[in-house]
């Protein structure tokens, strides 16, 4: 047991937890290894058992160790195998006083479903299995609020369902797909499931970088996947000027004449930025996805997909051979929520509240010496000196955040130097990935005590 004690340079709870975390990361401590008891390690370090106990709690809260009662504490085995690979890295454990790792909306800011539920039919009937999969009144409302005139719209079971079905239609094994870096981990997992090569393209504060996209298009990708608003994890929203420039780059590329763009507008109505879409300029080549999870509730499982009739109809036809359609009862609830004045007002309040929380937390970080731009949506992408140390130090303070590694389609090299451009065969890394180590913080879940949380986050960047 002395070997573990010798690795601890700082005998505080966060220092002990950080040392153990490094031993686990390096492989010196393997899954299933038994750790010293609290009293044993406390005696070796000359600290109180309570100090070691707090370190153990921090490690357990980020899923690195597990307690088995009287048998002791052990290095945790791999998380549940049913989770996709990157989701395993994001899955924490219960117990944090403030869980900012989830990327989910604040339940208190979701609309009340009670009135809408009371107005739904008491029977879930349908006159035919081959009825239109979209309620006509909901489709009309979606068309009115779509960012550009769209040929066809269908309703699916959330944004990832839409993206998955579009990729199913468009991709073949060995194809290439352009993705944002950093980007959304489930999209990366989906592409790896299909045997697809990712081409990472950097982003800045206005969206995907046109020069790097131009270089990526020389490799003839089948699809480009991007998030036009409240980009997860960076909180970037694409400007109209950037959308116009990206469309020009795509249209002028001789090696991307058949490339399709999939846009994931996952934050929808809680975004503080206006809607923007490449579909305004390339309607025949864009599938635009709009999610209602962040605004109306993740468990409603509803998203909308719009694009060229030929593509949307093929997705609808394939879906009829599986789930068939998205529950018309759920569609009725969504339509009710979108037309109810009190619900519309509640979502307006949520949008403003998330924006205020982002400003307040950014101000608190600045007061603690860490300057960041104010992101859009619910997430904050924070550069840190050491990702693992930051996660563990915050866990020791009762705050859980998501480690940044899972969000990176391409890693920056040591020292944060920019790798070769995509046309040189290297991975494109933007200013938002320079430095290589990050944490994602769900700032939208910070309701108060911004100064304290901001100070702890700022301290973690130097851990």
Secondary structure, DSSP 8 states (H G I E B T S, - for coil): -HHHHHH-S--SHHHHHHHHHHHHHHTSS-TT-B---HHHHHHHHTS-HHHHHHHHHHHHHTTSEEE-GGG-EEE-----TTS-HHHHHH---S--SEE--S----GGGS---HHHHHTS-SS---S-TTS-SS-HHHHHHHHHHSSS--SEEEEESSHHHHHHHHHHHH--TT-EEEEEES--HHHHHHHHHTT-EEEEEEEETTEE-HHHHHHHHTT--SEEEE--SS-TTT-----HHHHHHHHHHHHH-TT-TT-EEEEEE-SGGG-SS----GGGT-GGGEEEEEE-HHHH-GGG--EEEEE-HHHHHHHHHHHHTTT-S--HHHHHHHHHHHH-HHHHHHHHHHHHHHHHHHHHHHHHHHHTT------SSS-EEEE-S-HHHHHHHHHHTTEE-EEGGGG-SS---GGG-----GGGTS----TTTTTS-EEEE-GGG--S-HHHHHHHHHHHHT-
